[in-house]
């Protein structure tokens, strides 16, 4: 059934305004379906025919902000002077004001009375200040949250350190909240294939002599070349009051035969890395590959760290004065060798004093120069370090400052020029003649490059033979030896003679023997 526009407008009017009813309630009253009434209500603002009756007044447009006169402001300020809480709120609602606007009026009035009145801030500036205050509050909340998190982290680190010290673990190995280690690993640590119990042989306390008590056992997994070993180390504690070692953990001595403190790889792995590096001259990646082939779960970075530990142990071994004293006392005498090495002109000189019979380095020190005033204290220090072991001789290169320092520090000790320097000085005329002969020989074979260019691009047998002989000559020219025992000029003459005889045999149709 079609409905007139007037009927639609009347229904829309009943669904709008202060006493409006819902579309479902109106549908039950007049018998029109609820979807139809809802459609009329949605289209009320865009249907052309649905305009209110002419006798009905159109709603007035919304008014702008009220313009307050000074008298009205004073009236509101006087009324709000003694009001608080709900009474003040009722007044503000009745006047259509906000509490912030009332505060501005109060500040303006106080400034006018004190003679320091200022113009109220514009709306844009007030909005900017409000945004800045909001940002400050957000930053304060964020700072408080981060300070709280930092305090929790510091507390966790303290607990981890105490836990590691109590159970003999290294800092950073304790599990974190997410179940992973603080020092993250790409693979899980291997499980121990066998267990070893280590008991302490030290019963009395070293400080007070009282009997210590076995309080607990420290468990750690050590990776060796033969597999992973689980160590159960007995830890004893002295509980005597006033003792210097009271409460300190005294671990079993045999633990040091397996592994260094706070390390997870055994001493055999450490020795293997050092032997491969310095005896076999292998690089760190090659050592890492060898360990992986032997089934040792280790990273390349750990190999570098263990190599550093090996160097430190070797340095401690070499600098052990007690061991040197024992070795030299067993020999009964000492023969010293002293020499200096300057990396470059103007740099410090590294002076090394070595014991020739045992091969041990007694002292190594960098000095600004090699003068007698600096070398004499060096030799005196070595003499005091040897103690009762007599020095029966000194070997050097015969430098004048060394001879003067020896005459001052070790006047009764024989001084000898080393064999190498002695032979080199004795053979100096021969060396000069040999160097001159080599230079003349090189002049005679300078045309070898022209011979190579003559057969360049040819692939016949003669060209191949010519290039082979040219390569042999070039190799002989660049093969330098160390005089005087291996004179370079004589060796060059010998090799060039062999090449010449080979070329003569080839020209006669015979075999070219390799020399």
C-alpha positions in Angstrom: 0.0 0.0 0.0 1.6 3.4 -0.9 2.0 6.0 1.8 1.7 9.7 1.3 4.6 12.1 2.0 2.7 13.7 4.8 2.1 10.4 6.5 5.9 9.6 6.2 6.8 13.0 7.6 4.5 12.5 10.6 6.0 9.1 11.3 9.5 10.5 11.1 8.5 13.3 13.5 7.4 10.7 16.1 10.7 8.9 15.8 12.7 12.2 16.3 12.8 14.8 18.9 12.8 14.7 22.8 9.8 12.3 23.0 10.9 10.1 20.2 9.9 6.4 20.1 11.8 3.5 18.5 11.0 2.2 15.1 9.9 -1.2 16.5 7.5 0.4 19.1 6.0 2.6 16.4 5.6 -0.4 14.1 3.5 -2.3 16.7 1.3 0.8 17.2 0.5 1.7 13.6 1.0 -1.6 11.8 3.8 -0.5 9.5 6.8 -2.8 9.4 9.9 -1.8 11.3 12.3 -2.0 8.3 10.1 0.4 6.4 10.0 2.9 9.3 13.8 2.7 9.7 14.2 3.3 6.0 12.0 6.5 6.2 14.1 7.6 9.1 17.4 7.2 7.3 16.2 8.9 4.2 14.5 11.8 6.2 17.4 14.2 5.4 17.7 13.4 1.7 14.1 12.8 0.5 12.8 15.9 -1.3 9.2 15.5 -0.5 9.7 15.0 3.3 9.8 18.6 4.6 8.3 19.6 7.8 4.9 21.4 7.7 5.0 25.1 6.9 3.4 26.0 10.3 6.4 24.3 12.1 9.4 26.5 12.9 12.7 25.4 11.7 15.3 24.7 14.3 17.6 27.6 14.9 21.2 27.2 13.8 23.7 26.4 16.5 24.9 29.4 18.3 28.6 30.2 18.6 30.6 30.8 21.8 28.9 33.3 24.1 30.4 36.7 24.2 31.0 37.5 27.9 31.0 41.1 29.1 33.2 42.2 31.9 30.2 42.7 34.2 29.0 39.1 33.5 32.5 37.8 34.2 32.7 39.7 37.6 29.2 38.3 38.5 30.3 34.7 37.8 33.6 35.2 39.7 31.8 36.6 42.7 29.3 33.7 42.7 32.1 31.1 42.4 34.3 32.6 45.0 32.9 30.6 48.0 31.7 27.5 46.1 33.5 24.2 45.9 33.0 20.7 44.6 29.5 19.9 43.4 28.1 23.4 44.1 30.8 24.9 41.8 30.1 22.3 39.2 26.4 23.1 39.2 27.2 26.8 38.8 29.5 26.1 35.8 27.0 23.9 34.2 24.3 26.5 34.6 26.4 29.2 33.1 27.8 27.0 30.3 31.4 27.4 31.4 34.4 25.1 31.8 36.6 25.1 34.9 39.7 26.0 32.9 37.9 29.1 31.5 37.0 30.1 35.1 40.6 29.8 36.2 41.7 32.0 33.3 39.2 34.7 34.5 40.5 34.4 38.1 44.1 34.7 36.9 43.3 37.7 34.8 41.4 39.4 37.6 44.3 38.8 40.0 46.8 40.2 37.5 44.7 43.3 37.0 44.5 43.9 40.7 48.2 43.5 41.2 49.1 45.6 38.2 50.7 42.7 36.2 47.9 41.7 34.0 48.7 39.9 30.9 46.8 39.0 27.8 45.2 35.5 27.8 47.0 32.9 25.7 45.5 32.3 22.3 43.7 28.9 21.7 46.6 27.6 19.6 49.2 28.3 22.3 47.0 26.7 24.9 46.6 23.6 22.8 50.4 23.4 22.3 51.0 23.7 26.0 48.5 21.0 26.8 50.2 18.7 24.3 53.6 19.4 25.8 52.3 18.6 29.3 50.8 15.4 28.0 54.1 14.4 26.4 56.0 15.2 29.7 53.7 12.9 31.6 54.2 10.1 29.1 58.0 10.5 29.3 57.9 10.4 33.1 55.8 7.2 33.0 58.3 5.6 30.4 61.3 6.7 32.6 59.7 5.1 35.7 59.1 1.9 33.8 62.7 1.7 32.5 64.2 2.5 35.9 62.1 -0.4 37.4 63.3 -2.8 34.6 66.9 -1.7 35.2 66.6 -2.4 38.9 65.2 -5.8 38.2 68.1 -6.6 35.7 70.7 -5.5 38.3 69.1 -7.8 40.9 69.1 -10.7 38.4 72.8 -10.1 37.7 73.7 -10.2 41.4 71.7 -13.4 41.9 73.4 -15.0 38.9 76.9 -14.0 40.2 76.1 -15.5 43.6 74.7 -18.7 42.0 77.8 -19.0 39.8 80.2 -18.5 42.8 78.3 -21.0 44.9 78.2 -23.8 42.4 81.6 -23.2 40.7 80.2 -22.0 37.4 81.5 -19.2 35.2 79.5 -15.9 35.1 77.2 -15.9 32.1 76.5 -19.6 32.1 73.4 -19.4 34.2 70.1 -19.9 32.3 68.1 -16.8 31.6 64.3 -16.4 31.8 63.6 -17.7 28.3 65.7 -20.9 29.0 68.7 -19.8 26.9 72.1 -19.0 28.2 73.3 -15.5 28.6 76.2 -16.3 26.3 74.1 -17.7 23.5 75.2 -20.9 21.7 74.1 -22.1 18.3 74.1 -25.7 19.5 73.4 -27.4 22.7 76.3 -28.4 24.9 77.1 -32.1 24.6 76.1 -34.4 27.4 78.8 -36.1 29.6 79.6 -39.6 28.5 81.1 -40.5 31.9 81.3 -39.2 35.4 84.5 -38.6 37.5 84.4 -37.9 41.3 87.2 -35.7 42.6 87.7 -35.6 46.3 89.9 -33.0 48.1 93.1 -34.3 49.8 93.3 -31.1 51.9 91.6 -31.7 55.2 93.1 -29.1 57.6 92.6 -25.4 56.8 95.8 -23.7 55.6 95.2 -20.6 57.6 94.2 -21.8 61.0 94.8 -25.6 60.9 91.3 -26.5 61.9 89.6 -29.4 60.0 87.5 -28.2 57.1 84.1 -29.6 56.2 82.9 -31.0 52.9 79.8 -28.9 52.4 78.8 -29.6 48.8 79.9 -30.8 45.4 80.4 -28.7 42.3 79.3 -30.3 39.0 80.7 -29.2 35.7 81.0 -30.7 32.2 84.5 -30.7 30.6 85.0 -31.3 26.9 88.1 -33.4 26.2 89.6 -35.0 23.1 88.1 -38.3 24.3 84.6 -37.0 24.9 82.7 -35.0 27.5 83.4 -35.8 31.2 81.2 -34.8 34.0 83.3 -33.7 37.0 81.9 -33.9 40.6 84.3 -31.8 42.5 84.3 -31.8 46.3 84.3 -28.4 47.9 85.4 -28.0 51.5 84.8 -24.9 53.7 86.4 -23.7 57.0 83.7 -22.6 59.5 86.0 -21.6 62.3 85.2 -18.1 63.6 88.0 -15.5 62.9 89.8 -17.6 60.3 91.1 -15.8 57.3 89.6 -18.4 55.0 86.3 -18.6 56.9 83.4 -19.3 54.5 85.7 -19.6 51.4 85.2 -22.5 49.0 88.3 -24.7 48.8 88.0 -26.9 45.7 89.7 -30.2 45.2 93.3 -30.0 43.9 92.9 -32.6 41.1 90.5 -30.4 39.3 93.4 -28.4 38.0 94.7 -31.5 36.1 91.5 -31.5 34.0 90.7 -28.0 33.1 91.5 -24.3 33.8 89.3 -22.3 36.1 86.0 -21.1 34.5 86.8 -23.1 31.3 84.7 -25.8 29.6 87.5 -27.4 27.5 90.1 -29.7 29.0 93.9 -29.2 29.1 94.4 -31.8 26.4 92.3 -29.7 24.0 94.4 -26.7 24.9 97.7 -28.6 24.3 96.4 -29.9 21.0 95.6 -26.4 19.7 99.1 -25.1 20.8 100.9 -28.1 19.2 99.0 -27.7 15.9 99.7 -24.0 15.8 103.4 -23.8 16.7 104.7 -27.3 15.8 102.6 -28.0 12.7 102.2 -24.3 11.7 98.5 -24.7 11.1 96.0 -21.7 11.0 93.1 -21.4 13.4 90.5 -22.4 10.8 92.6 -25.6 10.1 92.8 -26.4 13.8 89.1 -25.9 14.2 88.4 -28.3 11.3 90.7 -30.9 12.9 88.9 -30.7 16.2 85.5 -31.0 14.5 86.8 -34.1 12.7 87.7 -35.6 16.1 84.1 -34.9 17.3 84.9 -31.9 19.6 82.0 -29.5 19.6 83.9 -26.2 19.5 83.7 -22.9 17.6 86.5 -21.1 15.7 86.3 -18.2 18.1 86.8 -20.5 21.1 89.9 -22.0 19.3 91.4 -18.4 19.1 90.6 -17.8 22.8 92.2 -21.2 23.8 95.3 -20.3 21.8 95.6 -17.1 23.8 95.4 -19.1 27.0 98.1 -21.5 25.7 100.4 -18.5 25.0 99.9 -17.2 28.5 100.8 -20.6 30.0 103.9 -20.8 27.9 104.9 -17.3 29.0 104.5 -18.3 32.6 106.5 -21.4 32.1 109.4 -19.5 30.4 109.4 -16.8 33.1 109.4 -19.3 36.0 112.7 -18.4 37.8 112.5 -21.6 39.9 112.4 -23.8 36.9 115.3 -21.9 35.3 117.4 -22.2 38.5 116.8 -26.0 38.6 117.7 -26.5 35.0 120.9 -24.4 35.2 122.0 -26.0 38.5 121.7 -29.4 36.9 124.0 -28.1 34.1 126.4 -26.6 36.5 127.4 -23.7 34.2 125.9 -21.2 31.8 127.0 -19.8 28.5 125.3 -16.5 27.6 124.5 -15.1 24.1 123.4 -11.5 23.8 122.1 -9.8 20.7 119.8 -6.9 19.7 117.1 -6.5 17.0 116.0 -3.1 15.7 112.7 -3.3 13.8 113.4 0.0 12.0 115.5 3.0 12.3 114.4 5.2 15.2 112.6 2.4 17.0 113.4 0.7 20.3 115.9 -2.2 20.2 114.9 -5.6 21.5 117.8 -7.1 23.5 117.7 -10.8 24.2 120.0 -12.7 26.6 119.8 -16.5 26.0 121.5 -19.4 27.7 123.2 -21.4 24.9 123.4 -24.9 26.5 119.7 -25.2 27.5 118.3 -22.8 24.9 116.3 -20.9 27.5 115.7 -17.2 27.2 116.9 -15.5 30.4 115.8 -11.9 29.7 114.2 -9.9 26.9 113.8 -6.2 27.1 113.3 -3.2 24.8 115.9 -0.4 25.2 116.0 3.0 23.5 119.6 2.3 22.3 122.4 -0.2 22.7 124.9 1.9 24.6 127.2 0.6 27.3 125.3 2.5 30.0 122.1 0.5 29.2 123.6 -2.9 28.5 125.7 -3.1 31.7 122.6 -3.1 34.0 121.0 -5.7 31.8 124.0 -8.1 32.2 124.2 -7.4 35.9 120.5 -8.4 36.3 121.1 -11.7 34.5 124.1 -12.4 36.7 122.0 -11.9 39.8 119.2 -14.0 38.5 121.6 -17.0 37.8 122.7 -16.9 41.4 125.3 -19.6 42.2 125.4 -20.9 38.6 128.8 -19.7 37.2 128.9 -18.0 33.8 131.7 -19.6 31.8 131.4 -17.6 28.6 129.6 -15.0 26.6 128.9 -15.0 22.8 128.0 -11.9 20.8 128.5 -10.2 17.5 131.4 -8.2 18.8 129.7 -4.8 18.9 131.9 -2.3 20.7 129.1 -1.3 23.2 128.6 -5.0 24.1 132.3 -5.5 24.6 132.5 -2.5 26.9 129.4 -3.6 28.9 130.8 -7.1 29.4 134.1 -5.7 30.6 132.2 -3.6 33.1 129.6 -6.2 34.3 131.5 -9.5 33.8 135.2 -8.7 33.7 136.4 -12.2 34.4 134.2 -14.0 31.9 135.7 -14.9 28.5 134.0 -13.2 25.6 133.9 -14.8 22.1 132.7 -13.7 18.7 129.9 -16.1 17.6 130.9 -18.5 14.8 128.6 -17.1 12.2 129.9 -13.6 12.6 133.5 -14.9 12.9 133.2 -16.8 9.6 131.4 -13.9 7.9 134.2 -11.5 8.9 136.9 -13.9 7.9 135.3 -14.5 4.5 134.5 -10.9 3.8 137.2 -10.6 1.0 135.8 -13.8 -0.6 132.3 -12.5 -0.2 133.2 -9.3 -2.1 134.8 -11.3 -4.9 131.9 -13.6 -5.2 129.4 -10.7 -5.3 131.5 -9.1 -8.1 131.6 -12.4 -10.1 127.8 -12.8 -9.8 127.2 -9.3 -11.1 129.4 -10.0 -14.1 127.7 -13.3 -14.8 124.3 -11.6 -14.8 125.5 -9.1 -17.5 126.2 -12.0 -19.8 122.8 -13.5 -19.6 120.7 -10.3 -19.8 119.7 -11.1 -23.4 117.5 -14.0 -22.2 114.4 -11.8 -22.6 115.1 -11.2 -26.2 115.4 -15.0 -26.8 112.0 -15.5 -25.2 110.4 -12.8 -27.4 111.9 -14.5 -30.5 109.9 -17.7 -29.9 106.8 -16.0 -28.5 103.6 -17.4 -30.1 105.3 -20.5 -31.5 104.2 -24.0 -30.4 106.8 -26.2 -32.0 109.3 -28.4 -30.1 112.2 -26.0 -30.5 110.1 -23.1 -29.0 109.1 -25.2 -26.0 112.7 -26.2 -25.4 113.9 -22.5 -25.7 111.3 -21.3 -23.2 112.3 -24.1 -20.8 116.0 -23.1 -20.9 115.1 -19.4 -20.5 113.1 -20.3 -17.4 116.0 -22.2 -16.0 118.3 -19.3 -16.6 115.9 -16.9 -14.9 115.5 -19.2 -11.9 119.3 -19.4 -11.5 119.5 -15.6 -11.5 117.0 -15.2 -8.7 118.3 -18.0 -6.5 120.2 -16.1 -3.8 122.1 -18.0 -1.1 123.6 -16.9 2.2 127.4 -16.3 2.1 130.0 -17.2 3.1 129.1 -20.9 3.3 126.9 -20.8 0.3 128.4 -18.2 -2.1 125.8 -17.1 -4.6 128.3 -16.2 -7.4 129.9 -19.7 -7.5 126.5 -21.4 -7.3 125.2 -19.3 -10.2 128.3 -20.2 -12.2 127.7 -23.9 -11.5 124.1 -23.7 -12.6 124.8 -21.7 -15.7 127.5 -24.2 -16.7 125.1 -27.1 -16.3 122.5 -25.3 -18.6 125.3 -24.7 -21.1 126.4 -28.3 -21.2 122.7 -29.4 -21.6 122.2 -27.1 -24.6 125.4 -28.6 -26.2 124.1 -32.1 -25.8 120.8 -31.1 -27.3 122.5 -29.4 -30.3 124.5 -32.7 -30.9 121.3 -34.7 -30.8 121.9 -36.3 -27.3 119.6 -36.3 -24.3 119.2 -33.2 -22.1 119.9 -34.4 -18.5 118.1 -32.5 -15.7 120.5 -31.0 -13.1 
